[in-house]
Amino acid sequence: MPIRLKLALWYSGVSFLIMSLFCSYLYLFFTHREVGQIDAHLMERAQEVRNSITFIDAYPFPMQRLVLPDIDVFASAEVFLQIVDRHGNPLSRSDTLGGHTLPISERALGQMVKRETYFETKRVHQTLLRIFYEPLYVKRELVGILQVAESLYSFQRAQATLKWLLAIGALTITAISAAVGWFLAGKALQPIHRIIDTTALIERTGALRQRIDYTGPPDEIGELSTQINQMMDKIENMYSELEEAYDAQRRFVADASHELRTPLTSIRGNMDYLRKLYLEQNVFSVEAADDIIEELERISRMVHDLLALARADAGYKVPIESLPARELATDWIELGQRLANGGTVAFARDSLEKLDGITIRGNRDFLRQVFLIILENAFKYTEQGSVCLSFQTRKADNQVSFTVTDSGIGIPAEDLPRLFDRFYRGTRARNYQGTGLGLSIAKWIIDRHAGTIEISSQAGQGATVIVTLPSG
């Protein structure tokens, strides 16, 4: 959920809570005040009636001790009066009751006995009434009960109207608060959006010189902008230093590779000449020469690999042309047969007829280097068993796949993600000679051919390398 929406919801939520509390208080205050006014009015009317009642002690019957006034004088359209005896039997009532009687509850009678006034709200014939009870005593004897009631219809209507007004007002203010909160949150977050846009531009274009242009007050967002700009200054300086060091390293590797190739070639040629001279004269000299030549070949391969990496780092563009797939595969098969050379590991291949009429977009020398790396690894890590080179064409997506499968030591699962890293060698591979550069060079070459190289394996179950190249 966006921060702007969260802030707007918080604004509206807090406003709604405050308005709910305020409206509830206002509603309760109105109800309490109106009911208090109604009760005061009932008490005033009861006092008027009470002052008009005459008490006479001479009569022998309690009912005759009260001389009741014409209570209709005190009644109105919404005010009803009734006088009952101590048992609740009506003695007098106003005409506004229309033949009905006001009820009296047991609790009200109990309060009358205690000589206390009492209020209660009752519904009489679908009309809600507020009723006031006042006991009528003569010499500590309860002789009657005065009931004054008022209809709450007008109060209920006012209460309902107020309720709707408060609800509409609360919702309206909440909606306004949400809109205002959305607007204010948008204004507050504008500097944040500018920061996001600037950092996205830096990430997209790599323009490390770009900085956040903040012109607002020195608040938290200003501090954030300053910190990001300072961090970008450090990153730019570090990147410049790293780039300079990387360029120096790249130039060194390229220069060293070029400089080493000539003397190594000369040494190897001279060793081949010396080996021929001493071939039949001194066995020990021939063996020493063989060791030297083998080490020279290993160093030559390493120099060749370093030169390839230097080209990769320099952004070397591999020249691409259309090549017959069958000719390429034939060359790679000869590599595999030469590496097998009658040893304990057999070399098998697919039928070349599968590649008739197929061309590949690539570079002959670079692709030969890729399959030399793959086949050398396959034979190196396979002590017994076989190495197989197979082909598969996919005309639907104009691709040709070449698969090299061996039955060697395999590759543990934890080593698979890092096989194409420079100088990385797996746990098992460290027992064999190598530099860890071959697969990284192969990956670079295949990437320049717009192809893919994939390796799948399990420890102890051999490995499978699939090279996919575009045809056409």
C-alpha positions as CSV (number, residue, x, y, z in Angstrom):
1,M,0.0,0.0,0.0
2,P,1.5,3.4,-1.0
3,I,2.6,5.7,1.9
4,R,0.4,8.5,0.5
5,L,-2.7,6.3,0.8
6,K,-1.7,5.1,4.3
7,L,-1.3,8.7,5.5
8,A,-4.7,9.7,3.9
9,L,-6.3,6.7,5.7
10,W,-4.7,7.7,9.0
11,Y,-5.9,11.3,8.6
12,S,-9.4,10.2,7.8
13,G,-9.4,7.5,10.5
14,V,-8.3,9.9,13.2
15,S,-10.8,12.5,12.0
16,F,-13.6,9.9,12.1
17,L,-12.6,8.8,15.6
18,I,-12.6,12.4,16.9
19,M,-15.9,13.3,15.1
20,S,-17.5,10.1,16.5
21,L,-16.5,11.0,20.0
22,F,-17.6,14.6,19.6
23,C,-21.0,13.6,18.0
24,S,-21.6,11.0,20.7
25,Y,-20.9,13.6,23.3
26,L,-23.2,16.1,21.6
27,Y,-25.9,13.5,21.2
28,L,-25.8,12.5,24.8
29,F,-25.6,16.1,25.9
30,F,-28.7,17.0,23.9
31,T,-30.6,13.9,25.2
32,H,-29.7,14.7,28.8
33,R,-30.6,18.4,28.4
34,E,-33.9,17.7,26.7
35,V,-34.9,15.0,29.1
36,G,-34.0,17.4,32.0
37,Q,-36.1,20.1,30.6
38,I,-39.1,17.8,30.1
39,D,-38.7,16.6,33.7
40,A,-38.5,20.2,35.0
41,H,-41.7,21.0,33.0
42,L,-43.5,18.0,34.4
43,M,-42.4,18.9,38.0
44,E,-43.7,22.5,37.4
45,R,-47.0,21.3,36.1
46,A,-47.3,18.8,39.0
47,Q,-46.5,21.6,41.5
48,E,-49.3,23.7,40.0
49,V,-51.8,20.8,40.4
50,R,-50.5,20.0,43.8
51,N,-51.1,23.6,45.0
52,S,-54.7,23.4,43.7
53,I,-55.6,20.3,45.7
54,T,-57.4,20.9,49.0
55,F,-56.9,18.6,51.9
56,I,-59.9,18.2,54.4
57,D,-59.5,16.2,57.6
58,A,-63.2,16.2,58.6
59,Y,-64.4,13.5,56.3
60,P,-64.4,10.0,57.7
61,F,-63.3,8.4,54.3
62,P,-59.8,8.8,53.0
63,M,-61.0,9.3,49.5
64,Q,-63.0,12.3,50.6
65,R,-60.0,14.0,52.2
66,L,-59.0,15.3,48.8
67,V,-60.9,18.0,47.0
68,L,-59.6,17.8,43.4
69,P,-59.5,20.7,41.0
70,D,-60.5,20.5,37.3
71,I,-57.2,19.1,36.1
72,D,-58.1,19.8,32.5
73,V,-57.1,23.3,33.2
74,F,-53.5,22.1,33.7
75,A,-53.5,19.7,30.7
76,S,-52.5,20.3,27.1
77,A,-52.2,18.4,23.8
78,E,-49.0,16.7,24.9
79,V,-49.4,16.9,28.7
80,F,-51.6,14.3,30.5
81,L,-52.7,14.3,34.2
82,Q,-54.1,11.6,36.4
83,I,-54.7,11.2,40.1
84,V,-55.0,7.7,41.6
85,D,-55.5,6.4,45.1
86,R,-52.9,4.5,47.0
87,H,-53.9,1.3,45.3
88,G,-53.6,2.7,41.8
89,N,-57.4,3.3,41.1
90,P,-58.0,6.5,39.1
91,L,-59.7,9.3,41.0
92,S,-59.4,12.0,38.3
93,R,-57.8,12.3,34.8
94,S,-57.6,14.8,32.1
95,D,-59.6,14.6,28.9
96,T,-56.5,14.5,26.8
97,L,-56.1,10.9,27.8
98,G,-59.1,10.1,25.7
99,G,-60.6,7.5,28.0
100,H,-57.2,5.8,28.6
101,T,-55.4,5.6,31.9
102,L,-51.8,6.1,32.7
103,P,-50.1,2.9,34.0
104,I,-48.4,2.8,37.4
105,S,-45.7,0.3,38.0
106,E,-44.9,-1.6,41.2
107,R,-41.6,0.2,41.4
108,A,-43.4,3.6,41.2
109,L,-45.8,2.5,44.0
110,G,-42.8,1.5,46.1
111,Q,-41.3,4.9,45.7
112,M,-44.6,6.6,46.6
113,V,-44.7,4.7,49.9
114,K,-41.2,6.1,50.6
115,R,-42.6,9.6,50.0
116,E,-40.3,10.1,47.1
117,T,-41.0,11.5,43.6
118,Y,-40.3,9.2,40.7
119,F,-39.7,9.5,36.9
120,E,-40.1,6.7,34.3
121,T,-40.6,6.3,30.6
122,K,-43.3,4.1,29.4
123,R,-45.0,3.3,26.1
124,V,-48.8,3.8,26.2
125,H,-50.8,2.9,23.2
126,Q,-47.9,3.3,20.7
127,T,-47.0,6.6,22.4
128,L,-43.8,7.0,24.4
129,L,-44.5,9.0,27.6
130,R,-42.3,10.5,30.2
131,I,-44.3,10.1,33.5
132,F,-43.7,12.0,36.8
133,Y,-45.1,10.6,40.0
134,E,-45.7,12.6,43.2
135,P,-47.3,11.1,46.4
136,L,-50.1,13.0,48.1
137,Y,-49.9,12.7,51.8
138,V,-52.3,13.8,54.6
139,K,-50.8,13.5,58.1
140,R,-48.2,10.9,57.0
141,E,-50.9,8.9,55.3
142,L,-50.7,8.3,51.5
143,V,-54.1,9.2,50.1
144,G,-53.3,9.6,46.4
145,I,-50.7,9.8,43.7
146,L,-50.4,12.6,41.1
147,Q,-49.2,11.5,37.7
148,V,-48.1,14.1,35.1
149,A,-47.0,12.7,31.7
150,E,-45.8,14.3,28.5
151,S,-45.5,12.8,25.0
152,L,-41.9,12.3,23.8
153,Y,-42.9,12.4,20.1
154,S,-41.4,15.8,19.5
155,F,-38.3,14.9,21.5
156,Q,-37.9,11.7,19.5
157,R,-38.2,13.6,16.2
158,A,-35.6,16.1,17.3
159,Q,-33.4,13.3,18.5
160,A,-33.7,11.4,15.2
161,T,-33.0,14.6,13.2
162,L,-29.9,15.3,15.3
163,K,-28.7,11.8,14.9
164,W,-28.9,12.0,11.1
165,L,-27.3,15.4,11.0
166,L,-24.5,14.3,13.2
167,A,-23.9,11.1,11.1
168,I,-23.9,13.1,7.8
169,G,-21.7,15.7,9.3
170,A,-19.2,13.2,10.7
171,L,-19.0,11.3,7.3
172,T,-18.7,14.6,5.4
173,I,-15.9,15.8,7.6
174,T,-14.2,12.4,7.4
175,A,-14.4,12.5,3.6
176,I,-13.0,16.1,3.6
177,S,-10.3,15.0,6.0
178,A,-9.4,12.1,3.6
179,A,-9.2,14.4,0.6
180,V,-7.2,17.0,2.6
181,G,-5.0,14.2,3.9
182,W,-4.4,12.8,0.4
183,F,-3.5,16.3,-0.8
184,L,-1.2,17.1,2.1
185,A,0.4,13.6,1.9
186,G,1.1,14.2,-1.8
187,K,2.7,17.6,-1.1
188,A,4.8,16.1,1.7
189,L,5.9,13.2,-0.4
190,Q,6.9,15.2,-3.5
191,P,10.5,15.5,-2.4
192,I,10.6,11.8,-1.7
193,H,9.3,11.1,-5.3
194,R,12.0,13.4,-6.7
195,I,14.6,11.4,-4.7
196,I,13.2,8.2,-6.1
197,D,13.2,9.6,-9.7
198,T,16.7,10.8,-9.4
199,T,18.0,7.5,-7.9
200,A,16.1,5.5,-10.6
201,L,17.7,7.7,-13.3
202,I,21.2,7.0,-11.8
203,E,20.4,3.3,-11.7
204,R,19.1,3.3,-15.3
205,T,21.8,5.4,-16.9
206,G,24.7,4.8,-14.7
207,A,25.3,8.5,-14.4
208,L,27.1,8.6,-11.1
209,R,27.6,12.4,-11.4
210,Q,23.9,13.0,-11.1
211,R,22.8,14.4,-7.7
212,I,19.5,15.1,-5.9
213,D,18.4,18.7,-6.4
214,Y,16.7,19.5,-3.1
215,T,15.6,23.1,-2.4
216,G,13.3,22.6,0.6
217,P,13.9,23.3,4.3
218,P,16.6,21.5,6.3
219,D,14.2,18.9,7.6
220,E,14.4,15.1,7.6
221,I,14.0,14.9,3.9
222,G,16.7,17.5,3.4
223,E,19.0,15.5,5.6
224,L,18.2,12.4,3.6
225,S,19.0,14.2,0.3
226,T,22.3,15.4,1.7
227,Q,23.2,11.9,3.0
228,I,22.4,10.4,-0.4
229,N,24.4,13.0,-2.3
230,Q,27.4,12.4,0.0
231,M,27.1,8.7,-0.5
232,M,27.0,9.2,-4.3
233,D,30.2,11.3,-4.0
234,K,31.9,8.4,-2.2
235,I,30.6,5.9,-4.7
236,E,31.7,8.0,-7.7
237,N,35.2,8.3,-6.2
238,M,35.4,4.7,-5.4
239,Y,34.1,3.7,-8.8
240,S,36.7,6.0,-10.5
241,E,39.5,4.4,-8.5
242,L,38.2,0.9,-9.1
243,E,37.9,1.6,-12.9
244,E,41.4,3.0,-13.0
245,A,42.7,0.0,-11.2
246,Y,40.7,-2.4,-13.4
247,D,42.0,-0.7,-16.5
248,A,45.6,-1.0,-15.3
249,Q,45.0,-4.7,-14.5
250,R,43.4,-5.3,-17.9
251,R,46.3,-3.5,-19.7
252,F,48.8,-5.5,-17.6
253,V,47.1,-8.9,-18.4
254,A,46.9,-8.0,-22.1
255,D,50.5,-6.8,-22.3
256,A,51.9,-9.7,-20.3
257,S,50.0,-12.2,-22.4
258,H,51.3,-10.7,-25.6
259,E,54.8,-10.4,-24.2
260,L,54.9,-14.0,-22.9
261,R,53.6,-15.6,-26.1
262,T,56.7,-14.9,-28.2
263,P,59.4,-16.3,-25.7
264,L,57.2,-19.3,-24.9
265,T,56.8,-20.1,-28.6
266,S,60.6,-19.7,-29.1
267,I,61.4,-21.9,-26.0
268,R,58.9,-24.6,-27.2
269,G,60.4,-24.6,-30.7
270,N,63.9,-25.0,-29.4
271,M,62.8,-27.8,-27.0
272,D,61.2,-29.6,-29.9
273,Y,64.5,-29.3,-31.8
274,L,66.6,-30.5,-28.8
275,R,64.3,-33.4,-28.3
276,K,64.8,-34.6,-31.8
277,L,68.5,-34.3,-31.5
278,Y,68.6,-36.4,-28.3
279,L,65.8,-38.8,-29.3
280,E,68.1,-41.8,-29.7
281,Q,71.2,-40.6,-27.7
282,N,70.0,-40.0,-24.2
283,V,66.7,-41.3,-22.7
284,F,66.9,-39.1,-19.6
285,S,67.4,-35.9,-21.7
286,V,64.3,-36.9,-23.8
287,E,62.2,-37.4,-20.6
288,A,63.4,-34.1,-19.2
289,A,62.6,-32.4,-22.6
290,D,59.1,-34.0,-22.5
291,D,58.5,-32.6,-19.0
292,I,59.6,-29.1,-20.1
293,I,57.5,-29.2,-23.2
294,E,54.4,-30.3,-21.2
295,E,54.9,-27.5,-18.7
296,L,55.4,-25.0,-21.6
297,E,52.2,-26.2,-23.2
298,R,50.4,-25.7,-19.9
299,I,51.8,-22.2,-19.5
300,S,51.0,-21.4,-23.1
301,R,47.4,-22.4,-22.5
302,M,47.3,-20.2,-19.5
303,V,48.7,-17.3,-21.4
304,H,46.2,-17.9,-24.2
305,D,43.4,-17.9,-21.6
306,L,44.6,-14.7,-20.0
307,L,44.7,-13.1,-23.5
308,A,41.1,-14.2,-24.1
309,L,40.0,-12.7,-20.7
310,A,41.8,-9.5,-21.6
311,R,39.9,-9.4,-24.9
312,A,36.6,-10.0,-23.0
313,D,37.4,-7.2,-20.5
314,A,38.2,-4.8,-23.3
315,G,34.9,-5.4,-25.0
316,Y,36.3,-7.3,-27.9
317,K,33.7,-7.9,-30.6
318,V,33.9,-11.4,-32.1
319,P,33.5,-11.4,-35.9
320,I,30.5,-13.5,-36.8
321,E,29.8,-15.3,-40.1
322,S,27.7,-18.2,-41.4
323,L,29.5,-21.5,-41.0
324,P,28.5,-25.0,-42.1
325,A,27.6,-26.9,-38.9
326,R,28.9,-30.2,-40.3
327,E,32.4,-28.8,-40.8
328,L,32.5,-27.3,-37.3
329,A,31.3,-30.6,-35.8
330,T,33.9,-32.5,-37.8
331,D,36.7,-30.3,-36.4
332,W,35.3,-30.8,-32.8
333,I,35.1,-34.6,-33.3
334,E,38.8,-34.6,-34.4
335,L,39.6,-32.8,-31.1
336,G,37.7,-35.4,-29.1
337,Q,39.5,-38.3,-30.9
338,R,42.9,-36.7,-30.4
339,L,42.1,-36.3,-26.7
340,A,40.9,-39.9,-26.4
341,N,44.1,-41.1,-28.2
342,G,43.4,-44.8,-27.5
343,G,43.3,-44.3,-23.7
344,T,40.9,-45.7,-21.1
345,V,38.1,-43.3,-22.0
346,A,36.2,-43.9,-25.2
347,F,34.9,-41.1,-27.4
348,A,31.5,-41.5,-29.1
349,R,29.7,-39.1,-31.4
350,D,26.4,-38.5,-33.1
351,S,25.9,-39.0,-36.9
352,L,27.1,-35.9,-38.8
353,E,24.2,-36.4,-41.2
354,K,21.9,-34.6,-38.7
355,L,23.8,-31.4,-39.5
356,D,23.6,-31.5,-43.3
357,G,22.3,-28.2,-44.7
358,I,22.6,-26.5,-41.3
359,T,24.6,-23.3,-40.9
360,I,25.6,-21.6,-37.7
361,R,26.2,-17.9,-37.0
362,G,29.6,-17.8,-35.3
363,N,33.4,-17.7,-35.4
364,R,35.3,-20.8,-36.2
365,D,38.3,-20.2,-34.0
366,F,36.4,-19.1,-31.0
367,L,33.9,-22.0,-31.2
368,R,36.8,-24.4,-31.5
369,Q,38.2,-23.0,-28.3
370,V,34.9,-23.5,-26.6
371,F,34.7,-27.2,-27.5
372,L,38.4,-27.7,-26.8
373,I,37.7,-26.4,-23.2
374,I,34.6,-28.6,-22.8
375,L,36.1,-31.8,-24.2
376,E,39.4,-31.3,-22.3
377,N,37.4,-31.0,-19.0
378,A,35.3,-34.1,-19.9
379,F,38.4,-36.2,-20.5
380,K,40.3,-34.7,-17.6
381,Y,37.6,-35.6,-15.1
382,T,36.7,-39.0,-16.6
383,E,39.1,-41.7,-15.6
384,Q,37.1,-44.6,-17.0
385,G,34.0,-44.7,-19.2
386,S,33.2,-42.5,-22.2
387,V,32.7,-39.0,-23.5
388,C,30.0,-38.4,-26.1
389,L,29.3,-35.5,-28.4
390,S,25.7,-35.3,-29.8
391,F,23.7,-32.8,-31.9
392,Q,20.1,-31.6,-32.0
393,T,18.6,-29.1,-34.3
394,R,15.5,-27.1,-33.5
395,K,14.1,-25.6,-36.6
396,A,11.2,-24.0,-34.8
397,D,13.4,-21.4,-33.0
398,N,16.4,-21.6,-35.4
399,Q,18.8,-23.1,-32.9
400,V,21.3,-26.0,-32.9
401,S,22.3,-27.7,-29.6
402,F,25.6,-29.6,-29.1
403,T,25.8,-31.8,-26.0
404,V,28.9,-33.2,-24.4
405,T,28.2,-36.0,-21.9
406,D,30.8,-37.7,-19.8
407,S,30.8,-40.4,-17.1
408,G,33.4,-38.8,-14.9
409,I,33.5,-37.7,-11.2
410,G,30.5,-35.3,-11.6
411,I,30.0,-31.9,-10.0
412,P,28.5,-31.3,-6.5
413,A,25.3,-29.3,-6.4
414,E,26.9,-26.5,-4.3
415,D,29.5,-25.9,-7.1
416,L,27.1,-25.6,-10.0
417,P,26.1,-21.9,-9.5
418,R,29.8,-20.7,-9.6
419,L,31.2,-22.8,-12.4
420,F,31.5,-19.8,-14.8
421,D,33.3,-17.6,-12.2
422,R,36.8,-16.8,-13.0
423,F,39.5,-18.9,-11.3
424,Y,36.8,-20.9,-9.4
425,R,37.5,-24.5,-9.0
426,G,35.1,-27.0,-7.4
427,T,36.0,-29.1,-4.4
428,R,36.7,-32.2,-6.5
429,A,38.3,-30.3,-9.3
430,R,41.1,-29.1,-7.1
431,N,42.7,-32.5,-7.2
432,Y,43.4,-32.0,-10.9
433,Q,45.6,-29.5,-12.8
434,G,43.8,-26.4,-14.1
435,T,43.4,-22.6,-13.6
436,G,39.6,-22.3,-13.4
437,L,39.5,-20.0,-16.4
438,G,38.2,-22.3,-19.1
439,L,34.5,-22.3,-18.4
440,S,34.5,-18.5,-17.8
441,I,36.1,-18.0,-21.3
442,A,33.6,-20.4,-22.8
443,K,30.7,-18.5,-21.3
444,W,32.1,-15.2,-22.6
445,I,32.4,-16.6,-26.2
446,I,29.0,-18.2,-26.2
447,D,27.4,-15.0,-24.9
448,R,29.1,-13.1,-27.8
449,H,27.5,-15.6,-30.2
450,A,24.0,-14.9,-28.7
451,G,23.9,-18.5,-27.5
452,T,23.6,-20.3,-24.2
453,I,25.8,-22.8,-22.3
454,E,24.2,-25.0,-19.5
455,I,25.8,-27.5,-17.2
456,S,23.9,-30.2,-15.2
457,S,25.6,-32.8,-13.0
458,Q,25.5,-34.8,-9.8
459,A,28.5,-35.9,-7.8
460,G,29.8,-39.2,-9.0
461,Q,27.4,-39.4,-12.0
462,G,29.2,-37.5,-14.7
463,A,28.3,-34.1,-16.3
464,T,26.3,-32.8,-19.2
465,V,27.2,-29.6,-21.0
466,I,24.7,-28.2,-23.6
467,V,25.8,-25.4,-25.9
468,T,23.0,-23.8,-28.0
469,L,23.9,-21.6,-30.9
470,P,21.7,-19.7,-33.4
471,S,21.5,-21.1,-36.9
472,G,21.1,-19.3,-40.2
